[in-house]
């Protein structure tokens, strides 16, 4: 005899994570990309000895664009 499930809901296996874990990971990913890009811009800015922070602003803005693009790609997979 086969067992019949009375519960129509899909049971999650022990290896599946809740949905909010994915979004927490995306937040840390975004923080790391923007922080790393800004830090790299800061290092280059310090070595260039320019008065206006061109490299800092450039790397900060580029890292923001990269972070949003990576989040867009990650969310599009679902």
C-alpha positions in Angstrom: 0.0 0.0 0.0 1.2 3.5 -0.8 1.0 6.3 1.7 -1.0 9.2 0.6 -0.2 12.7 1.7 -3.1 14.6 3.1 -1.2 17.9 3.0 -1.2 19.3 -0.6 1.6 21.8 0.2 5.0 21.0 -1.0 7.3 19.9 1.8 10.7 21.4 1.8 13.7 19.2 2.0 16.4 19.9 4.6 18.8 21.4 2.0 16.4 24.1 0.9 16.7 27.5 2.5 14.0 30.1 3.2 13.5 32.7 0.5 14.8 35.6 2.7 18.3 34.0 2.9 18.8 34.7 -0.8 18.0 38.4 -0.3 20.4 38.6 2.7 23.1 37.2 0.5 22.4 39.7 -2.2 22.7 42.6 0.4 26.1 41.3 1.5 27.1 40.9 -2.2 26.1 44.5 -2.9 27.9 45.8 0.1 31.1 43.9 -0.9 31.1 45.2 -4.5 30.4 48.8 -3.6 32.8 48.8 -0.6 35.6 47.1 -2.7 35.2 49.6 -5.6 35.1 52.6 -3.3 38.2 51.4 -1.4 40.0 50.8 -4.7 39.1 54.3 -5.8 40.3 55.7 -2.5 43.7 53.9 -2.8 44.2 55.2 -6.4 43.1 58.7 -5.3 45.7 58.8 -2.5 48.5 57.7 -4.9 47.5 60.3 -7.6 47.6 63.2 -5.1 44.9 65.1 -7.0 42.8 67.7 -5.1 39.5 66.7 -6.6 38.5 63.1 -5.9 38.0 62.0 -9.5 39.1 58.4 -9.0 37.1 57.9 -5.8 33.9 59.1 -7.4 34.5 57.2 -10.6 35.2 53.9 -8.9 32.3 54.4 -6.5 29.8 55.0 -9.3 31.1 52.2 -11.4 30.9 49.8 -8.5 27.3 50.8 -7.8 26.4 50.1 -11.5 28.1 46.7 -11.3 26.3 45.9 -8.0 22.9 46.7 -9.4 23.6 44.8 -12.6 24.7 41.7 -10.6 21.5 41.9 -8.5 19.4 42.3 -11.6 20.9 39.2 -13.1 20.5 37.3 -9.9 16.9 38.2 -9.5 16.1 37.5 -13.1 17.3 33.9 -12.7 14.2 33.2 -10.5 
